[in-house]
Structures are given as C-alpha cells and as structure tokens.
Amino acid sequence: MEGRTCQDERLQQNKEMFDLIGKVSGCNVLIDSSKYPTRALLLAGMDGVEVSYIYLRRRLSGVLASFSKQNVEQPSKAKILAIVYYLAMNMFSWLAVLKLRGKHQVISLSYEEMIDNPARVFSHLGATLKMDLATTVHNIQSGRPVEVGLLFEGNRIREMNSIIVGRNRGD
C-alpha cells in the first residue's frame, strides 16, 4: 500500500495479533510485558485498542544484583555496562511516561514496593485498571502461587507455571 510506513504496518500487525489472541483465548485483557519504552510508544499508536501502562522502576542496586547473576538465560554484565544500561533505560522510560501521560493511563510503581507489599500493589492495580484481581490478591496474602499465564519471551518467569509473589528470605 502506498503511503504506509513500516511503523503503520507494524501497528497493524500488532493490532491483528492482539485481536487474534483475544479471540482465541477469550480474554478481554492482554498484557504486553515488554521492558522497552519504544514498545510502549509503538503500542500507544494502535487505533481501537485501550492501552494502559505500568512503569515498574527498580533501584540501581537491584539491577546490579540481577545483572551479576551467573548461570541464567541473560548473560551477566560488567558493573559499568549495567549502570549505563540502567541510566539509559530509565531516561528513555521517563521520556515515554511523559509522552504517554494525559492520553493513556500510566501507573508508576517500584519493584521493591511490589515485592515488599504485593497484595497492596495488586489491589491498587486491580482498582486502578478496573480488573478483578481478588483471587490474585488472596493467593498472595495466603502465600499461595499465582498463575503466570502465557508468556512468549522476556524473562525466566515464562518458563514457570506459577510463582510466589513477595520477598524471598535471601533478598
């Protein structure tokens, strides 16, 4: 089609993919768990789709600890590279948040808050996003696993059926 850009085509492909996943799964809420602010900005351009954003911040010390782990899928990074990555991602994420606010619902929360008070955070997310997360909150409060759902890629959680949400004793 003449006049269409690569971005237009990518938006159309994403919309078709989300529509198909929603139709096949019967779900009216889909979560794209990308860690990249450019992905958030791309999704913001999809017509006919209500998109909300959760900006999950993390302290530098947590990022450094995560990037120094050995024997995990993502290879460990040198400390200076992890710091540069952290600073760049946070800068681009805040720019994306500023661009998205006003036009889209944006929720900003810290990873540490989510780990320290997961039931409160998920209650807040449910209320803000108008989603029933009562079962998830109950499972968290009871120390029971929370179903992960279907993840395509991204992190180690995608290989698990369920997780216990909260701080480990060793953290």
C-alpha positions, 0 to 999 in steps of 0.5 A: 500500500502506498503511503504506509510506513513500516511503523503503520504496518507494524501497528497493524500487525500488532493490532491483528495479533492482539485481536487474534489472541483475544479471540482465541483465548477469550480474554478481554485483557492482554498484557504486553510485558515488554521492558522497552519504552519504544514498545510502549510508544509503538503500542500507544499508536494502535487505533481501537485498542485501550492501552494502559501502562505500568512503569515498574522502576527498580533501584540501581542496586537491584539491577546490579544484583540481577545483572551479576547473576551467573548461570541464567538465560541473560548473560551477566554484565560488567558493573559499568555496562549495567549502570549505563544500561540502567541510566539509559533505560530509565531516561528513555522510560521517563521520556515515554511516561511523559509522552504517554501521560494525559492520553493513556493511563500510566501507573508508576510503581517500584519493584521493591514496593511490589515485592515488599507489599504485593497484595497492596500493589495488586489491589491498587492495580486491580482498582486502578485498571478496573480488573478483578484481581481478588483471587490474585490478591488472596493467593498472595496474602495466603502465600499461595502461587499465582498463575503466570499465564502465557508468556512468549519471551522476556524473562525466566518467569515464562518458563514457570507455571506459577510463582510466589509473589513477595520477598524471598528470605535471601533478598 
